[in-house]
Amino acid sequence: MGDATKHDSLMDGFSKDKASELVNRYEELSFLQKPHHQLGVFFIIITILTMFITVFTFEPGATSNAELIGLMVNLGLYALLTFFVFLNHRWAMIAVCFLYLIDKVFLILAGQGFLISHVFFGFLILALTWRAVLVASALIKRDKSKVEAFD
């Protein structure tokens, strides 16, 4: 069960025990097996898709400059927060999840897009964030215990 070749799925790591298992073999995990990298890659993909959709559906008369500026600020903020997610900062994971969910709520209230896709991606980001925060917290706890052992 604890061998290094085991592939972790998104459904692993929803408990502190699973998070501890991931932490114990953290150095052996590949890039995409680390929960904070999964969260960061998700946001990179979402950002790229948003840019492409915006570029290909842009109509000069239908979209105001304020909407485009808002989109660029939004994408820039996601990019900045995603950088800190890759550095395994829990506050950035929670912030990016919160902003993404708020964005989805506003899209639902505005009647844009498909409700099922907003709900699906909302639950996906919650799952990815929960798992990443659990593992990041367990890593911090492990590192603190190592430091205390040397005192």
BARONU-558738 format. One record per residue: residue number from 0; residue in three letters; x negated, y negated, z of N, C-alpha, C in turn. Coordinates in steps of 0.05 Angstrom, whole numbers, plus 5000, padded with zeros to 4 digits. Each point is the difference from the previous one (the first is absolute). Example, Ala and Ser with C-alpha at 12.3 -4.5 7.8 and 13.67 -1.06 7.14 Angstrom:
% BARONU-558738
     k     r   neast   nnorth    nup   caeast   canorth   caup   ceast   cnorth    cup
     0   ala    4736     5114   5156     5018      4976   5000    4982     4976   5000
     1   ser    5007     4979   4986     4984      4976   5001    5015     4978   5014
% end
This chain:
% BARONU-558738
     k     r   neast   nnorth    nup   caeast   canorth   caup   ceast   cnorth    cup
     0   met    4984     5024   5000     5016      4976   5000    4983     4975   5000
     1   gly    4976     5001   5013     4984      4976   5001    4977     5000   4980
     2   asp    5001     5016   4979     4978      5000   4981    5000     4975   4983
     3   ala    4977     4993   4989     4996      4975   4985    5013     5001   4973
     4   thr    5007     5023   4990     5011      5002   4973    5031     4997   5000
     5   lys    5012     4998   5024     5029      4997   5001    5008     4973   4988
     6   his    5020     5001   4984     5010      4975   4987    5022     4989   5018
     7   asp    4998     4975   5007     5020      4987   5016    5022     4988   4983
     8   ser    5024     5004   5008     5023      4988   4986    5009     4976   5015
     9   leu    5018     4985   4988     5011      4976   5013    5015     5008   5025
    10   met    5011     5024   5001     5016      5008   5023    4983     5008   5024
    11   asp    4973     5003   4996     4983      5005   5023    4994     4974   5014
    12   gly    4995     5001   5025     4990      4976   5014    5022     4983   5012
    13   phe    5024     5009   5004     5021      4984   5012    5000     5003   5030
    14   ser    4982     5016   5011     4998      5002   5029    4972     4994   5009
    15   lys    4996     4995   5025     4973      4995   5011    4982     5024   4997
    16   asp    5012     5024   5001     4984      5024   4997    4989     5003   4972
    17   lys    5017     4994   4980     4991      5001   4972    4979     4978   4995
    18   ala    5005     4977   5012     4981      4978   4996    4973     5008   5012
    19   ser    5000     5013   5023     4975      5009   5013    4985     5021   4983
    20   glu    5016     5017   4987     4988      5019   4981    4985     4986   4977
    21   leu    5013     4980   4989     4988      4984   4978    4975     4986   5010
    22   val    5001     4989   5024     4977      4986   5011    4977     5019   5005
    23   asn    5005     5024   5009     4979      5020   5005    4984     5007   4975
    24   arg    5013     4999   4977     4987      5006   4975    4999     4976   4981
    25   tyr    5001     4976   5012     5002      4975   4985    4977     4996   4980
    26   glu    4976     5006   5010     4976      4997   4983    5000     5019   4976
    27   glu    5014     5022   5002     5001      5020   4979    5022     4994   4979
    28   leu    5018     4982   5007     5023      4994   4982    4990     4984   4976
    29   ser    5013     5006   4977     4994      4985   4976    5013     4972   5002
    30   phe    4994     4983   4981     5011      4973   5000    5030     4999   5002
    31   leu    5014     5016   4984     5029      4999   4999    5013     5017   5022
    32   gln    4985     5014   5016     5011      5015   5022    5001     4983   5025
    33   lys    4987     4977   5000     5000      4982   5023    5025     4982   4998
    34   pro    5017     5001   5021     5026      4986   4999    4998     4970   4993
    35   his    4980     4986   5010     4999      4971   4994    4993     4996   4971
    36   his    4985     5018   4988     4994      4998   4971    5025     5006   4984
    37   gln    5016     5020   5009     5026      5005   4986    5017     4976   5000
    38   leu    5002     4986   5022     5016      4976   5003    4989     4978   4981
    39   gly    4974     4997   5000     4987      4979   4983    5004     5006   4971
    40   val    4997     5025   4992     5004      5007   4972    5029     4996   4991
    41   phe    5019     5007   5018     5028      4995   4995    5005     4970   4994
    42   phe    4988     4982   5016     5005      4972   4995    4986     4990   4975
    43   ile    4977     5011   4993     4986      4992   4975    5018     5008   4977
    44   ile    5010     5024   5000     5018      5010   4978    5025     4983   4999
    45   ile    5012     4994   5022     5024      4983   5001    4994     4972   4989
    46   thr    4977     4989   5007     4993      4973   4991    4995     5000   4970
    47   ile    4987     5020   4990     4995      5002   4971    5026     5003   4985
    48   leu    5018     5018   5010     5026      5003   4987    5016     4975   5000
    49   thr    5000     4985   5022     5014      4975   5002    4990     4980   4980
    50   met    4974     4998   4997     4988      4982   4981    5008     5007   4971
    51   phe    4999     5026   4993     5007      5008   4973    5030     4995   4995
    52   ile    5017     5006   5019     5028      4996   4996    5006     4970   4996
    53   thr    4986     4984   5016     5004      4971   4998    4991     4989   4973
    54   val    4977     5010   4991     4988      4990   4975    5018     5009   4976
    55   phe    5009     5025   5001     5015      5010   4977    5030     4992   5000
    56   thr    5010     4991   5023     5028      4991   5000    5002     4970   5003
    57   phe    4977     4986   4997     5000      4971   5003    5014     4987   4976
    58   glu    5020     4983   5007     5013      4984   4979    4997     4971   5008
    59   pro    4987     4984   4984     4994      4972   5008    5024     4984   5010
    60   gly    5023     5003   4989     5023      4984   5008    5014     5012   5025
    61   ala    4998     5026   5004     5015      5013   5021    4986     5001   5027
    62   thr    4974     4998   5000     4984      5002   5025    4988     4973   5005
    63   ser    5005     4989   5024     4989      4974   5007    4971     5002   5008
    64   asn    4986     4978   4999     4972      4999   5009    4998     5006   5029
    65   ala    5019     4992   5016     5000      5005   5029    5001     5030   5005
    66   glu    5016     5015   4984     5001      5029   5004    4973     5013   4993
    67   leu    4987     4990   4979     4974      5011   4993    4979     4994   5020
    68   ile    5001     4976   5011     4980      4992   5021    5005     5016   5025
    69   gly    5026     5005   5007     5006      5017   5023    4990     5028   4996
    70   leu    5003     5010   4976     4991      5027   4994    4969     5002   5003
    71   met    4986     4980   4990     4971      5000   5002    4991     4997   5029
    72   val    5013     4984   5016     4993      4998   5028    5005     5026   5014
    73   asn    5023     5013   4994     5007      5026   5011    4979     5021   4993
    74   leu    4992     5001   4975     4980      5020   4991    4973     4994   5013
    75   gly    4993     4974   5002     4975      4993   5013    4999     5008   5029
    76   leu    5023     4996   5014     5002      5008   5028    4998     5030   5003
    77   tyr    5013     5015   4982     4998      5029   5001    4971     5009   4995
    78   ala    4986     4987   4982     4973      5007   4994    4982     4995   5024
    79   leu    5003     4978   5013     4984      4993   5024    5006     5020   5022
    80   leu    5025     5006   5006     5007      5019   5021    4991     5028   4993
    81   thr    5001     5007   4975     4991      5027   4991    4970     5003   5005
    82   phe    4985     4979   4996     4971      5001   5007    4996     5008   5029
    83   phe    5015     4988   5018     4998      5006   5028    5011     5028   5007
    84   val    5019     5009   4985     5010      5028   5003    4978     5019   4994
    85   phe    4985     4995   4979     4977      5017   4993    4979     5000   5022
    86   leu    4998     4979   5015     4981      4998   5022    5012     5013   5026
    87   asn    5024     5011   4998     5013      5015   5021    5010     4982   5023
    88   his    5009     4976   4993     5011      4982   5020    5030     5006   5003
    89   arg    5008     5007   5024     5028      5006   5005    5019     4976   4996
    90   trp    4991     4977   5008     5017      4976   4996    5007     4995   4971
    91   ala    4980     5006   4982     5005      4996   4972    5019     5021   4989
    92   met    4998     5025   5010     5019      5021   4992    5028     4992   5007
    93   ile    5004     4991   5024     5027      4992   5010    5010     4975   4985
    94   ala    4982     4981   4995     5008      4975   4986    5008     5006   4972
    95   val    4985     5016   4986     5006      5006   4972    5026     5016   4998
    96   cys    5005     5018   5019     5025      5016   5000    5023     4981   5006
    97   phe    4997     4982   5019     5022      4982   5007    5007     4982   4976
    98   leu    4979     4988   4988     5005      4983   4977    5014     5015   4977
    99   tyr    4990     5024   4995     5012      5016   4978    5029     5006   5006
   100   leu    5006     5008   5025     5028      5006   5007    5018     4976   4999
   101   ile    4990     4977   5008     5015      4975   4998    5006     4994   4971
   102   asp    4980     5003   4983     5003      4996   4971    5022     5018   4989
   103   lys    5000     5025   5009     5020      5019   4990    5028     4992   5010
   104   val    5002     4991   5024     5026      4991   5011    5010     4976   4983
   105   phe    4983     4981   4994     5009      4977   4984    5008     5009   4972
   106   leu    4986     5020   4988     5007      5010   4974    5027     5013   5001
   107   ile    5006     5015   5021     5025      5013   5003    5023     4980   5003
   108   leu    4995     4980   5017     5020      4979   5004    5005     4984   4974
   109   ala    4980     4996   4984     5003      4985   4975    5012     5018   4977
   110   gly    5002     5025   5006     5012      5018   4980    4981     5007   4977
   111   gln    4974     4997   5005     4980      5006   4979    4989     5028   5004
   112   gly    4996     5013   4977     4989      5027   5001    5021     5021   5008
   113   phe    4990     5024   5005     5018      5022   5008    4997     5005   5030
   114   leu    5023     5002   5013     5000      5004   5029    4984     5024   5008
   115   ile    5004     5022   4986     4987      5025   5007    4969     4998   4998
   116   ser    4990     4985   4981     4971      4997   4998    4990     4982   5023
   117   his    5015     4980   5008     4991      4983   5022    5000     5016   5026
   118   val    5020     5016   5004     5001      5017   5024    4978     5021   5000
   119   phe    4996     5013   4977     4979      5020   4998    4972     4988   5006
   120   phe    4994     4978   4987     4973      4988   5004    4998     4988   5028
   121   gly    5022     4991   5011     5000      4990   5028    4992     5022   5019
   122   phe    5013     5024   4997     4993      5022   5018    4972     5010   4994
   123   leu    4991     5000   4976     4973      5008   4993    4980     4982   5014
   124   ile    5004     4974   4999     4981      4982   5013    5000     5003   5030
   125   leu    5024     5005   5012     5001      5005   5028    4985     5025   5008
   126   ala    5003     5022   4984     4986      5025   5006    4970     4996   4998
   127   leu    4991     4987   4978     4971      4996   4996    4989     4982   5022
   128   thr    5014     4980   5008     4990      4982   5021    4999     5013   5027
   129   trp    5021     5015   5007     5001      5014   5025    4976     5019   5003
   130   arg    4996     5015   4979     4978      5020   5000    4973     4986   5002
   131   ala    4996     4978   4985     4975      4986   5000    4995     4987   5028
   132   val    5020     4989   5012     4997      4987   5026    4994     5021   5022
   133   leu    5013     5023   4999     4994      5021   5019    4971     5009   4998
   134   val    4991     5005   4976     4972      5009   4996    4980     4978   5008
   135   ala    5006     4975   4992     4982      4978   5008    4999     4997   5030
   136   ser    5022     5003   5014     5000      4998   5029    4984     5023   5012
   137   ala    5003     5024   4990     4985      5023   5010    4970     4997   4994
   138   leu    4993     4988   4978     4972      4994   4994    4988     4980   5021
   139   ile    5015     4980   5006     4991      4980   5019    4997     5013   5028
   140   lys    5019     5017   5007     4999      5013   5026    4975     5019   5001
   141   arg    4995     5014   4978     4976      5017   4999    4974     4984   5002
   142   asp    4999     4978   4986     4976      4983   5000    4995     4988   5027
   143   lys    5022     4992   5014     4997      4989   5027    4990     5021   5020
   144   ser    5009     5024   4996     4991      5022   5019    4970     5006   4994
   145   lys    4991     4997   4976     4972      5005   4994    4983     4978   5013
   146   val    5009     4975   4999     4985      4978   5012    4999     5003   5030
   147   glu    5023     5008   5012     5001      5003   5029    4982     5023   5009
   148   ala    4996     5020   4983     4982      5022   5007    4971     4991   5003
   149   phe    4993     4979   4986     4972      4990   5001    4996     4980   5022
   150   asp    5021     4990   5013     4998      4981   5022    4991     5013   5025
% end
